[in-house]
Amino acid sequence: MNSSEMTHIHNVPLEPLDIISGFEVRPGFFGTMGATLIPCGVSFTIQSHGATSCELLLFHKSEDEPYAVLKFPENYKIGCVYSMIVFYLDITDVEYAYRLDGPFDEKKGYRFDSKRILLDPYAKAVSGQSNWGYNTNYNRGYRARVVRSNFDWGTAYHASIPMEDLVIYETHVRGFTKDRSSGVSHPGTFRGLREKIPYLKELGVNAVELMPIFEFDEMRDVRVVNDRKLLDYWGYNPVCFFAPNTSYAAFSEDNQEGRELKLLIKALHDNGMEIILDVVFNHTAEGNEMGPCFSFKGFDNNIYYLLTPDGHYYNFSGCGNTLNCNHPVVQQMILDCLRYWATEYRIDGFRFDLATILGRNEDGSPMNQPPLLRSLAFDSILGNVKLIAEAWDAGGLYQVGSFPSWKRWAEWNGRYRDDMRRFLKGDSGCAAIAAQRIIGSPDLYDPINRGLNASINFLTCHDGFTLYDLYSYNAKHNEDNGWDNTDGTDDNNSWNCGAEGETNDEGVHSLRMRMIKNACAVLLCSRGTPMFLSGDEFGDTRFGNNNPYCQDNIISWLDWTLLKKNHDLFGFFQYMIQFRKNHPVIRRNLEASLTGYPYASIHGVRPNEPDYSVDSHVICVLYAGYDPADEKEDLVYLAVNTYWEPVTLTLPPLPNGISWKIAVNTGDPGQNYFSKGNMPDAGNHILMKERSVIVLEA
């Protein structure tokens, strides 16, 4: 709502001017899309460039047929915007939708149908979705509800955490606590996640990245395989961008949808944590020509989607359609949406699924300076919000290292994942590239043009193996998905350590735990922002399924009994996160070290002699700097041996009075260095066990 409209409300009483279908009405707020609650009624505003007429449908709660149909008069339209205030509505009993008339010509992209019930693209809440696994909208169409914006954030201020100081924990709202082993009182909900904040704080992470929470229909493509009901569990098929998924609420929130989410966000902020949303602006759940028409197709199909010259849908998303992100109308909608989440929900960051689509032109070609990405980078409301791109899409566009950034966009560094997985499992010829990944991938992200915070480093995420499965399976095992194990990537760069899947072999189990610790130590000692998948910290498994997008069961739900079983692993993650926090030299360039060592340098089994030969399996990285905050030198030495035999390291010399202490040695099964007093001296030489990582501090 703009300032003049607000002034109108406060200084001049709004009075009805007309009666339509028995309701007192007047023209509404043309500059404010969606349903806006005001003291005397509701302003309903939508836009369509191709429609010839528009009707507002009002339903009693949960009823199939509208109790009122209000057609917008011509004087209730300015340009392509329809707006009407309907007075004296009882919003607790109202659901609303639209019908639009206009041309139908599929080859030209027009799909108007005057009988089609359409969901408001700017709806703040979608009805009929609140019970997980049950959708009432199939036969009656989607409807929206009017939301009160009355959550009291108080005077609390949450300072933005610098990108390099984040440790990101990716999780799924439902899967995080749905299993009874989670011990929460409201499993699978925002409230259940809030109950686990003490756990997250104990672990030490300071940013939670949630998989999609925009309203989606988990019953989309429901089927039964091996006596299991398979759903659209992950939620990467948005129904509405402005509405939270009501099935993630523990209780009904009619007209206050999003309250439990806001309570979660406030609690995270109160505990020093940020929240990042995984957002899907590359496609919608309407699919291709064979898919449903419930919102965007019926408003302006040829505007909202990328269409071929003959009216078919480009499919750069792999999900049937592709949003036309750089059309001015769609660009504005995405900007409005992100501003809404940043202001109404106080979201700290957004991770953009298949983000290269956001940089495609209307013909599908990549743009040099996409206007949407530029607008988001320089938007004032989003000025402190993290913008993170998944810099590839299903159409083959791969922009890791070259995503348009304006020094504002960070990237999921897929090259870090792939290169480090190969190196850590012992592949030959990977030492040189692994060294680049550890020091922040300067070969991809030029510090001058991209800054020092462009790389989000990860080895695991929702898509692919868990960290435990990465070292338990040589191949994917997706048979339970019902596609004959053809779905999911075959390029896992995994190693089962000698046995495929679960085993009673203690030697194999011990090696797996060491490999997981190796991966954890390297990730948290790498320049860039570390991210890992929830459950990795206690060895959660998906039983070899690397694409459990449809598995709403123990395959995807965290098994919290493993926390007790693998508590040593949890302690290691906890220790490494704190170690990273204790050493700013890992995260950023400090003042120049008085030792003369550069900010970051690469070494081999001997100082200043990195070995990049095909047969090299040892990389060492030295971070050095003077920390003015603590008035002391901060030196950390990371040594990684992925070879299957021990090696002896000669350590970089230090000035008199300074010595190397062993902070981490994954090759020592009895390691208990979890306080500085327990750290043994390393001397000038140190024997590294096969497939192990050592971290030293000076």
Summary of the structure (lengths in Angstrom):
residues: 698
radius of gyration: 27.2
end to end distance: 57.5
largest distance: 90.1
contacts: 2380
relative contact order: 0.08
helix: 25%
strand: 24%
